């Protein structure tokens, strides 16, 4: 899921406005100041000279960090004070996975299934990892688990620029171990590339259990990563390992079908993700290629095409391929740790509906949850190259992210320091950051209008494969902040020649046509969710569509535009019918906008950035 399938929204006009305040000049001045004063800027006096700060917050609340100065000379953020330990030589480890047996096929046939990992441990003065190890010498481990080592990236024994080098250089000196783990069928791990199935989960659990039970381990493991590597933390949580103490999923999946299908509509890549994309990682011309003959790999040939045809998870035909690859419910049942969710609000590769309403679901299930939700695309919070030119840039860059993670890992993996605040940090599309207790916030107001209140700018009520209908839903009298998952319930009549239809609605800002959000639906799934119904030709339905998560501001004097088409972005029309659909643009159809009242007083500035335009 590393390949981004979307072009970035054209935001030149807004980007120019956001850069008027001389952010570049300020950044250069800060860099000079940093070089003059040295890397110890911002370190409390009582922390100089070692890993202190055991009982107090050395990191200010996020609202008070704007004056902190960080080293921005690398491609990622750096902790503001370095740990005192050297980084040990990498160790190559193979972990047996006895849970893979003959019935699983692949390496289960020979009984030698194993996963491979590279391990870096801190060199702690006075600690000998080969003898009797005192509690003071035991360390927790941060693991990044994924399919890319040796497959499109470095091997597992080389610090990966993707995330591994960031973890190793920032956290090993602070007393953490770091592991880079290859899932089955990738890198030097054998068996079958299982695309997040139960076999892969068994391999992940074996690696986490091994890391948590070594003599040098304090028994606590954290899992972190982005994209596929951000999905393995959820899979680890679903495995029930008692040693998993925290997960940090970034742009991660809570389920494979849940990402690729939305209200019965399939992303273009959905049918081929297993065997057409990731399954090839297990084919490298050696004798272990035969180990791809496992249950999940075989099912992958029909599961994608079958789900495209039906729009559902195939459970009606007794297939567990997709239900096996949904891990949120099992994580809520079996996991016993904390959760720090990170997601880009402009990520259309792994859409933010993977994070919402997951954030609140986890809270409702009793978990300690934090969220970081910025206006970046499929990227990390602190990578300049990945943010440059995007919506919310330059304020989307979070140079304090390494510090933030150090505070999080200290508490949840070492019981050091007070508990981090369990909040949601959310950035709107104008750049402004604010703190919410959860996301979407609980004080949401709903503003409902019928579509007959909107003006038809072009097109009509007939939506086919070549047409679009544009509605202008009015000028805002004051700034209007739309958050969370707004809905549009639209009456629709399918063709007399078809048994379904397909709709895509894009919400745009009137002044520049910039994308605010989108919703998509196969009309067999007009009630939403994953259970469709058979439609008789000519049937009229109420399509209950929900927009993907957004946090956007339509400013006073600007307008809200809806563009209705048969499909859009990377979604493909219904497999059942691509025939025209008649929509009802009258009081039978409603647009419900979820909003909150927030002002400049509610916003905070991230470190190393200038004041937001409009809040001067």
N, C-alpha and C positions, 0 to 999 in steps of 0.2 A: 504493500500500500504506500510505497514511497513515491511512485510516479504520480505527480500532480496532473490532473486531467483537465484543468480549467485555466483559462486566461484570466489574468488579474483585471479587476474592474478598473476602467479608465477613470482616474481621479485627479488628473493633472490640475484642474482648476482649484479644487479644494486643497490639494497638496501645496500649491503655491501660496494659498492664503495661510496655511498652517506654518509655513516657513518664514513668514515676514518678520518674525521677531528676532532674527539673527541667531538661530540655534547653533549654526556652524561656528560663528565667532566665539560664542560662549563655550562651546565644547573645546575649541583650541586653547582658550584661556585656562580651562580646567586642566587640560592635559599638561600645560606648562607648569601650573601650580603643583600638580601631582609630582612631576619630575623634580621640582625644586624641593618639595617637602618630604618626598620619599613615600614608600609603601605603607608606612605605619600611620598615615593620616586616618583619623576616625576610630583608632583603637583606644579604648579606655585605658587610663594609666595603670589600673590594677591588672590588665591583661597582658601588658608588655612582658616578654620574656618567657612565655609558656602557655600551655593550654589551661588557662584559668577561666573565670566566669562561670563557675559551677552553680552558683546559687542566685544569679541575678541576670536580668535581661541586658546583655551587652549590645543588642540590636534594638534601635528605637522602633516604636510603632510605625507602620508604613506611612501614616500621615505626616510623620516628622522626619522623614529621610531625605527630603529634597536637597538638603545641604551636604549630604555625605558625598565623598569623593572616592571614586573607584579607579582601579587600573583598567583602562579600556584599550590596552595595546594588543590584546589577543582577539580571537574570533568569538570568544565567549566571556562571560563574567568571571571575576575572581573574588574569592573571599577577601574581606577587608583586613583580616589579620591571619598570617600564615601559621600553620601548625608547626610543631617542633620536631616531628619525626621524619626520618628519611623514608623513601619509598623502596621497598624490597624488590628483589628480582622476581619477575613473573614466574609463576608455576603453572605447568600444564597438567590438568587433572581430568581423568576419565571417571565418571560416576556410573556404576551399574544401575540399571532400572529393572528390577525383578518383576515389577508389575506387568511388563510386556511378556506375554506368554504365547503359546502356540496358536491360540484362537485369534490373536491379533495379526498373525502373518508377519511378513517382513523379518526383522531380527528375532522376533518371537519364535520362529521356527528353529533357530539355532541356540536360543537362550542366552544371547550375549548382547542384548540391547544396552546401549550406554550413551550418555551425553558428555560432551566435552566442554571444558571451561578454562579460561585463563584467570589466574588469581594473583592479585597484588596485595601484600600485607605491609603494614607499617613496621619499621625497624624501631622498636621501643627499647630505650636504654635499660639494661638490667633484666631484659626478658629473653628467655631461651625457649623457642617454640618446640624444641626437640625433647625437653625434659618435663619435669613436673611444672605445670604452669599455674601461677597464682591468679586470683581473680583480677588483680590490677593489670595483668598482662593480656587478658582476654578482650577480644575486639568484636564488634558487630560487622556485618558485611552488607554492602550496597551492591545489588546485582542488576545488570542490564542484560536482558534475555531476548534473543531474537534470531532471525534466519539469515542475517546478512554477512556474518563472518565467513570469509572465503568466497562469498557469493555476492559480488558487487561491492565488497569492502575488504578491509584488511582481515587477517586471520585473528582468531580469538586471543592470541598471545601478543598482539600489537595494540597499543592504545588507539582506539578509533576516534577520529574527529567527529563522528556522529554524536557520541556522548561520552565514550569511555575515557578519553583524555581529560575532559572536563571533570569527571568524577575522580580519576586517579590523582591529578595534580592538585585539586582543591581539597579532597577529603581524606586521602590516605595520610598526609602529614598531620591531620587532626585525630588520627587514631582509628580510622575505619579501614576495613578491607574492601576491595572492589573486585567483583567478578564479572567477566564477559562470558556469557553462556550461549552456546549454539543449540537451537531446538533440533529435534530429530530431523534427519534427512538433510541437514545443512552443516557447513563447516566440517569438523572432524567427528561430529555426532553421527551415528549410523541410524538404521531403521528407516522409517518412512516419513516423508514430509507430509504432516497430517493436517496442516492448515487449522490450527487452534482446536483440534478435536481432542478426544479423551486420551489418545496415545501421547500427543504432545503435552497435555496436562500432566500425565504421569511422569514424563521426563522432566518437566519443570519442577514438580513436587520432589523428585529424587534429588535434583540439584539443590533446592532450597533446604531440604532435610539434611543433606551432606554438609552444607555450609553452616547449618545451625548446630551440628552435633560434633564438630571437630574439637579437639582439646583446647585449641587456641581461641575458639569462638565463645562469645558471651551468650549464645543461644538466640540472638535476634538478627533477622535478615530483613532488609528492605528491597523492594523491586521497583525499578524506575525505567522509563523509556518512552519513546515517541513513535506513533503510528503502529506498525506491527509490534515493535518493541514496547509500545504503550498499551498494547492489548494483553501481552503476556503477564503484566501485573494482575489484571482482572482474572486471567486464567489461573495464576498462582493462588489468588484469593479463593477461587472456586475449588482448589485442590484440597483444602482443609489442612494444610501443613501448620503444625503448631508453632513453627519457628518463624513464620512470616509475621512481622510486627507492624509493618507499614507498607503501603503501596503509593506510588506517584505515577499514575497513568496520564500520559500527555497525548492528546489526540488519539486515544485508544478506543478500541471497540469493546462494547459490552456484549456483542454478539455479531456474528458474521452476516446472517440474514437481516438482522436489524439495521445494519449499515447499507447493504446493497439493495434492499427493497424498502420502499416507503409507500404505505397504503396500496400495496400491490404493484407499484411502479418500480421497474428495475433500472439500476444504473447500467450503462453499456458494458462495464467490466464484470458485472455480477455473475454471469454464466460461466466465466472462464477463470475465476480467481484461483481455484485449486490447481487443476491440472494444466491450465494454459499459462499460468504465471508462476506461482510458487512451487508447484510440483516439479518444475524443471530444475529447481535447485538440487533435488535429489538425484539428478541424472548427470553424471560426470564421466561416464565411460569406464568405470571400474566394476569389479564384481559385486559391489554393494548396491548397484542399480537394481538388482533383483529384489532388494528389500523394499522397494516401493510397491510390491505386490501385497499391500495390506488392505484391510477393509475400507478405511476412509478414502484411500487413494482410488480404489475401484469405484466407490460410490460417487466420487467427484465427477465422474464422466457423465452421469445422468442427473445429478442433483441440481446443477446450475441450469441446465436446459429445462428440466422439469419445473423448477421454481419460476422460470420465466414464463412458461406456458400457463401456469396456474396463478402466479403471484403470491402463493402462500408457502408454508414451510414443509409441505408434502407429508405432514403427520397423518393425514387421512389415508395415505397408502402404506402406513406402518413404517415409514422411513424415519429414522432418528438422526439423519445426517445434519439437519439444520438445528434441531432442538439440542443436539449434543454440543453444538457450537454457539450456544447462548449461555453465557456464564454469569450474568448478573444475579439471577435468582439463587444459584448455588453459592455465589460469593456472599450474598446477604445471609444465607443459612449457615455456612461453614466457617467463614472468616472471623477472626477475632483480633483485629488490629485497626489502625487508623488509615484514613484515605485523604490524599491531597490530589485533587483533580486539576489538570491544567489543559486548557483548550483554546485554540484560536477561533475567534468569532467569525473570521473570514475564511475559515478552513472548509473548502468544498471538496477536499480529498477524503477526509474523515469528518463528515459534517457534525456540527455541534449538537445535534440531537443525540449523540452518544453521551454528552455531558448533562443534558437536561431532558427529562426531569431526574436523571440519575442522582444529581447532587442532593436533592430533597428526599428522594427515596432512601438514600443511605442514612440521612439524618433520622428519618422516620423509623428506620430499623435499628436505631440506637448507636450508630457509628459516630466517631469524632471526625468531622469532615472540614476541609478547607478547599477553596477554589481560587484559581487564578485564570481570568478570562480576558485576554487582550484582543485587540483588533489586528492580529497577525493572521497569516494564512497557515499553511501546513508546516509550522516551524517551531523553534524553541523560543522562550520569552526573551532571550538575550543575544540573538544573532543578528548583527547589523545588516549583513548581506541579505538575509531572509526577510527583513522588515523594510528595507530602503524602498521608498516610493509607495508603500502600502497605505491603506486607510489607517489613520491614527498615528502615523509616523511623524516625528521621531519619538513621540511620547509613549509609543508601544514598547520601546526598548526598556527592559528591566535589568539594569546593571547591578541591582541589589539581589538578583535571584540566587546567586551562589550563597550569599549570606543567609537568605531566607531558608534555603535548603539545609544549611548547616544548623540553624536554629531548630528546624523540624527534625532532622536526623539525631541531633544531640538529645532531644527530649524523648523521641519514640524508639530510638535504638540504644541509648546509653543512660536514660533517666537523668540527664544533666539539664539544669536550668528550669525555669518556669515553663508551663505549657504554652505553646504558640496559640495565638488567637484563632478561633475556629470561625472564620469569616469567608466571604466571597469578595475578592477584589475584581471589579468589572470595569472595563473601559468602553466608553461609547465611541461611535464612529467619527466624532469630531476630535477625539483624542483624550477626553477627560476621564480620569480614573476616580472611582469612589469605592467606599466600603459598604457592603450590604451584609446583613446577618445570614442570609441564604440567597440562592438565586434559582428562579426568579424571586424577587422580594415579596414578602407577605402582604405589604400594603398596596398591592397592585389594584388599580382601578380599571374597569372595562368600559370603553367608549364604543357604543354600538351604532352603526348606521346601516340603512338599507341601500342597495345598489342603485335604486332610483334617485338617490340623492347625489349620485355621481353623474357627470356629464360624459356622454359618449363622444370622444374626440375623433376616433376613426374606427372603422369596422362596424360590425353588427352582432346579432346574437348567434350567428352561425360560425362555429369554430371548426376549421378543417386543417389539413396538413400544411397549407400555404398561407393561411390568413392569421391576422392578429386583431384583437379588439382592445382599444386603449380607452381607459376611463380616467377622468380627472375628478378626484374625490374632494376637491375644495382647497382653498387657501387657509393656512393656519393663522389665527389671530394672535397667537403667542407661541413660544417654543413648545414643541410637542415631543415628548420623549416616549418612544415605543420600545417596550422591553419584552423579553421572554418569548412566548410562542403565540402570537395573534392568530386568529382563525378567520376563515372565510367559508361560509356555508352557502353554496350556490346550487340553485335548481338547475337540472340538466336533463335533456331528453336524448336518448341514444337513437341511432339511425334505425329505420325499419328493416335495414339489411344486415344489422350487426347485433351482437350480444354483449357489447361493452363499448367503452370509449375512454378517452384519456384527456386530462386537463392539466395545464401548468399555468400558475399565476405568479407573476413577478411584481413585487412592490418596488417602486422607484421614487426617487426624489425629483420633484418637478423641475427645479432650476437647472440641473445638470444631467438628469437621466441616470444618476448613479444608482446602483443596485442596493436595496435595503433588505430584501428578503424574498424567499420564494416558497411555493407550496406545490405539491404534485400529487396526482391521484389517478389510478385505474378505477373506473366507475363501478366495477364489480365490488370494490372495497369502499363504497360511498359512506358507510358508517364509521370508517377509520379502522385502524388496527390491522390484524393479520388474517382475519377470517372473511373471505369473499362470499359472494352469492351468485347464483345463476340468474342472468337477466334475460327477459323476453324482449325481442326486437321492439323498438318503439317505447320502451319503459322510461318513465320519468323518475329520477331519484333526486335526493338532496345530498349533494357531495359535501361532506363535512371535512373540509381541508384545514390542516394546521400548518402555519408557516414554520420553517426552521428557525431556531433561536436567533434573536437579534437584540441589539441594544443601540438604537439609532435616535438621532434628533432631527426632526423636521423643524427648521427655524421659522419664526414669525415671518409672514409674507411669502413663504414658500408653499408648495402644494404637494399633494400625495397622489401618485399615479399608479394605476393597476394595468398591467399588460397581460391579457388572457390569450394563450395559445394552446395548441394541442400538446406540445411537449417543449422542453427547454433544457439548457445546460447539457449534462451528459445522460439524462434519462431517455429511455426509448419508449415509444408508444406501446399500448397494450398488444399482447400477442394475439388476442382474440379479435380485435377490431381496430382499424385505423380510420374508420369512416367518420364523417362530420358529426358534431354534437351541437345541439341547440341549447344555449344557456339562457337563464331568465335574469335579465338585468333590471329587476323591479323589486317590489317590496317582499318578494318571496326569497330573496337572497340577501344575506347580511355580512358585513365586515365588522369584526369585533377586534378592537385594538386594545391590547393590555398596556397600560401606561403607569408611570410613577411621577410624582412631582419632586424634582431635584433641581438645585440651583448651583451656582459657582461655589457657594459656601459649603456644599457637600463634596466638592472635588479635592483631590490631593495631587501634588506634583511628584512624579518619580524622580529619583536622583539624576543629576547630570542634564537636566532639561530646563527649558524656559517656560514662562507663564503661557497658558493656553490662550489663543485668540478668543476674543469675546468675553474673557474673564479678567481683563486688565482693569 
